[in-house]
Amino acid sequence: MERSHQQYRQGESGRIPARSERFFQSGDEWYFSIRRGVDQGPYLSKEGARRALADFIDEEQTFEASLAFTGAVFQ
């Protein structure tokens, strides 16, 4: 990724860390990468992978919020 395309994320300062494209294609199938775990897919289109990623993020945030509500500690 070229530096000119990198942007700060909310709360970031200093040097922008290296980032990679989250979506990738293998043959006719699309996947997305996550930090914890196995690549997710296959999907028929990049748009399908984008929707699945949005669902995945929503589910993760809901899960983490439920743990915070119960007082669970993340490590």
C-alpha positions as CSV (number, residue, x, y, z in Angstrom):
1,M,0.0,0.0,0.0
2,E,1.4,3.4,-0.9
3,R,1.9,5.8,2.0
4,S,-0.2,8.4,0.3
5,H,-3.2,6.2,0.6
6,Q,-2.7,5.5,4.3
7,Q,-4.8,7.5,6.8
8,Y,-4.9,7.9,10.5
9,R,-7.6,6.0,12.3
10,Q,-9.5,7.6,15.2
11,G,-7.2,8.0,18.2
12,E,-4.0,7.3,16.3
13,S,-1.0,9.5,16.3
14,G,2.6,9.2,15.3
15,R,3.8,7.0,12.5
16,I,1.1,5.2,10.5
17,P,1.5,1.4,10.8
18,A,1.7,-0.8,7.8
19,R,-1.7,-2.2,6.8
20,S,-2.7,-4.7,4.2
21,E,-5.9,-5.1,2.1
22,R,-8.5,-7.1,4.1
23,F,-10.2,-8.6,1.0
24,F,-8.5,-11.0,-1.5
25,Q,-9.6,-13.2,-4.3
26,S,-8.6,-16.7,-5.1
27,G,-9.9,-17.9,-8.4
28,D,-13.5,-16.7,-8.6
29,E,-14.0,-16.7,-4.8
30,W,-13.6,-13.8,-2.4
31,Y,-12.3,-13.9,1.2
32,F,-11.5,-11.5,4.0
33,S,-8.8,-11.6,6.6
34,I,-9.2,-11.2,10.4
35,R,-6.6,-10.7,13.0
36,R,-7.7,-13.6,15.2
37,G,-8.3,-16.7,13.3
38,V,-8.7,-18.2,9.8
39,D,-9.5,-16.2,6.7
40,Q,-13.2,-16.0,6.1
41,G,-14.9,-17.2,2.9
42,P,-15.5,-18.1,0.2
43,Y,-18.0,-15.6,-1.1
44,L,-19.2,-15.2,-4.7
45,S,-18.3,-11.5,-4.9
46,K,-16.2,-8.9,-3.1
47,E,-19.5,-7.2,-2.1
48,G,-20.6,-10.4,-0.5
49,A,-17.4,-10.6,1.5
50,R,-17.9,-6.9,2.5
51,R,-21.3,-7.7,3.9
52,A,-20.1,-10.7,5.7
53,L,-17.3,-8.7,7.3
54,A,-19.8,-6.1,8.4
55,D,-21.8,-8.9,10.0
56,F,-18.7,-10.4,11.6
57,I,-17.7,-7.0,13.1
58,D,-21.3,-6.5,14.5
59,E,-21.3,-9.9,16.0
60,E,-17.8,-9.4,17.6
61,Q,-18.8,-6.0,19.0
62,T,-22.1,-7.4,20.5
63,F,-20.2,-10.3,22.0
64,E,-17.5,-8.1,23.5
65,A,-20.2,-5.7,24.9
66,S,-22.0,-8.7,26.5
67,L,-18.7,-9.7,28.2
68,A,-18.1,-6.2,29.4
69,F,-21.6,-6.1,30.8
70,T,-21.0,-9.3,32.8
71,G,-17.7,-8.1,34.0
72,A,-15.5,-10.6,32.0
73,V,-11.9,-9.6,31.4
74,F,-10.3,-9.7,28.0
75,Q,-6.7,-10.9,27.6
